[in-house]
């Protein structure tokens, strides 16, 4: 499963990119606005951090087809071929996905709450569909179940479109979809850090070090002992 950072905080992106095996960064208009910087400046810096081969997701803003297409072309021109244009999964958006797909521009159907939205985005040529798992939960439905249903629908329909699950409240939700074989997930930094935040893990690591130093000396490492 691909794993993306869902944020535009440059410090957090740099930190996480150095630590974890990640596939790229996703953004949306709210995330970019929260950064407090000009979007072009922020996105160019993100591209510099993650490199040209990682995927960067940037959302088109207009609600009409022509505007979405214009935004999509500008986004890819500014941030490179590995940039994915996020487009809301609504009628004008589907039309724009079809047009951009013909131009060779990779798209992601976003703001997905229902399997039918995902199905239509896939038929329109979207490479990804992004269901909002926790937001679906907050509407009174089972977000994990809906994401799995979307995955099954696309798999059985023979679409190459990948599910990019978004909007998580905890690492268990990510584990549930990972175990099911969902294509990708995008998570806030706190969720990614939570994957391994466990006092038992920390205690085990500390015990190994304590035992080693008791036997061989304070501050000794394998490198120091092998010199």
C-alpha positions in Angstrom: 0.0 0.0 0.0 1.3 3.5 -0.9 1.5 5.9 2.0 1.4 9.7 1.7 1.7 12.6 4.0 -1.5 14.7 4.1 -0.1 18.1 5.1 1.7 21.2 3.9 3.8 21.9 7.0 7.3 22.0 5.5 9.0 21.1 8.8 6.8 18.1 9.3 7.2 16.9 5.7 11.0 17.2 6.0 11.0 15.3 9.3 8.7 12.5 8.1 10.3 12.2 4.7 13.7 11.5 6.3 12.3 8.8 8.7 9.5 6.8 6.9 9.3 5.0 3.6 6.8 7.3 2.0 5.4 7.7 -1.6 4.6 11.4 -1.7 2.5 14.3 -0.3 -1.2 15.2 -0.7 -2.6 18.6 -0.2 -5.9 20.3 -0.5 -7.0 24.0 -0.5 -7.6 24.0 3.3 -4.2 22.5 4.0 -2.5 25.0 1.8 -4.4 28.0 3.3 -3.4 26.7 6.8 0.2 26.9 5.9 0.0 30.7 5.8 2.3 30.9 2.7 1.7 31.5 -1.0 0.6 28.1 -2.5 3.2 28.2 -5.3 6.0 28.8 -2.8 4.8 26.0 -0.5 4.2 23.5 -3.2 7.6 24.2 -4.9 9.3 23.6 -1.6 7.4 20.4 -1.0 8.5 19.2 -4.5 12.1 20.1 -3.6 11.9 18.0 -0.4 10.3 14.9 -1.9 12.1 15.0 -5.3 10.8 14.7 -8.9 9.9 11.0 -8.7 7.5 11.2 -5.8 3.8 12.0 -6.3 2.5 15.4 -5.2 -1.3 15.9 -5.1 -2.7 19.4 -5.8 -6.4 20.3 -6.0 -8.0 22.3 -8.8 -10.2 25.1 -7.4 -12.9 26.1 -10.0 -16.3 24.4 -10.1 -16.7 24.5 -13.9 -15.1 22.1 -16.3 -13.1 24.6 -18.3 -11.8 26.2 -15.1 -10.8 22.8 -13.6 -9.0 21.9 -16.8 -7.1 25.2 -16.8 -6.1 24.7 -13.2 -5.0 21.1 -13.9 -2.8 22.1 -16.7 -1.2 24.9 -14.7 -0.6 22.7 -11.7 1.2 20.0 -13.8 3.2 22.7 -15.6 4.3 24.3 -12.3 5.1 21.2 -10.3 6.1 18.5 -12.7 4.8 15.4 -14.4 4.5 13.4 -11.2 1.9 15.8 -9.9 -1.6 14.4 -9.6 -4.5 16.8 -10.0 -7.2 16.4 -7.4 -10.7 17.0 -8.7 -14.0 16.9 -6.7 -16.1 13.9 -7.8 -19.1 15.9 -9.1 -20.5 16.2 -12.6 -18.3 19.0 -13.8 -15.4 17.2 -12.2 -16.1 14.0 -14.1 -16.1 15.9 -17.4 -12.7 17.6 -16.5 -11.2 14.2 -15.5 -12.1 12.8 -19.0 -10.6 15.8 -20.7 -7.4 15.8 -18.6 -7.0 12.1 -19.0 -7.0 12.5 -22.8 -4.2 15.0 -22.3 -2.2 12.5 -20.3 -2.6 14.4 -17.0 -3.1 12.1 -14.0 -6.1 12.9 -11.8 -7.6 11.9 -8.5 -11.3 12.0 -7.8 -11.6 13.6 -4.4 -14.4 14.5 -1.9 -15.7 10.9 -2.3 -18.4 9.9 0.1 -20.2 7.2 -1.9 -19.2 4.2 -4.0 -21.1 5.6 -7.0 -18.9 8.7 -7.0 -15.8 6.5 -7.0 -17.2 4.4 -9.8 -17.9 7.4 -12.0 -14.5 8.9 -11.3 -12.9 5.6 -12.3 -14.9 5.5 -15.6 -13.9 9.1 -16.3 -10.2 8.0 -16.1 -9.1 9.0 -12.6 -6.0 7.2 -11.5 -7.1 7.5 -7.8 -10.3 8.1 -5.9 -10.1 9.5 -2.4 -12.9 8.5 0.0 -13.0 10.5 3.3 -13.1 7.6 5.7 -13.5 9.4 9.0 -15.9 12.0 7.6 -18.1 9.2 6.4 -18.0 7.8 9.9 -19.1 11.2 11.2 -22.1 11.1 8.9 -23.3 8.0 10.7 -21.9 5.4 8.2 -19.1 2.9 8.5 -16.1 4.5 6.7 -13.9 1.5 6.7 -16.7 -0.6 5.2 -17.4 2.0 2.5 -13.8 2.2 1.5 -13.6 -1.6 1.2 -16.8 -1.5 -0.8 -15.3 1.0 -3.2 -12.1 -1.1 -3.5 -14.2 -4.2 -4.4 -16.3 -2.3 -6.9 -13.3 -1.1 -8.8 -11.5 -4.4 -8.6 -14.5 -6.3 -9.9 -15.1 -3.8 -12.6 -11.6 -4.2 -13.9 -10.5 -0.6 -13.3 -6.9 0.3 -12.7 -8.0 3.2 -10.4 -6.5 2.9 -6.9 -8.3 3.8 -3.7 -6.5 6.6 -1.9 -8.2 6.5 1.5 -8.1 9.8 3.4 -9.3 11.4 6.6 -8.2 9.1 9.4 -8.7 9.6 13.2 -6.4 6.7 14.3 -3.9 4.2 13.1 -6.3 1.3 13.5 -8.4 2.6 10.6 -5.2 2.6 8.5 -4.3 -0.9 9.6 -7.8 -2.1 8.7 -7.6 -0.9 5.1 -4.0 -1.9 4.8 -4.9 -5.5 5.7 -7.7 -5.4 3.1 -5.3 -4.5 0.3 -6.4 -0.9 -0.3 -4.1 0.8 -2.8 -3.1 3.8 -0.8 -3.6 6.0 2.2 -2.8 9.6 3.0 -2.4 10.5 6.7 -1.7 13.5 8.8 1.7 13.6 10.5 0.2 12.7 13.9 -1.4 9.5 12.5 1.8 8.4 10.8 3.8 8.9 14.1 1.1 6.9 15.9 1.9 3.8 13.8 4.8 3.0 16.2 3.9 5.0 19.3 3.8 2.3 21.9 5.4 2.3 25.4 6.1 -1.5 25.0 8.2 -0.8 22.0 10.2 2.0 23.7 10.7 -0.2 26.8 12.1 -3.1 24.7 14.6 -0.9 22.9 15.7 0.7 26.2 16.1 -2.8 27.7 18.4 -3.9 24.9 20.6 -0.9 25.3 20.7 -1.2 29.1 21.7 -4.9 28.9 24.4 -4.1 26.3 25.9 -1.2 28.3 25.8 -3.2 31.5 28.0 -5.9 29.9 30.3 -3.7 27.7 30.3 -0.2 29.2 28.2 3.0 29.2 27.8 4.5 25.7 29.4 1.6 23.9 28.0 0.6 20.5 28.7 -2.0 17.9 30.8 0.5 16.0 32.9 1.5 19.0 33.6 -2.1 19.9 34.5 -3.2 16.4 37.1 -0.5 15.8 
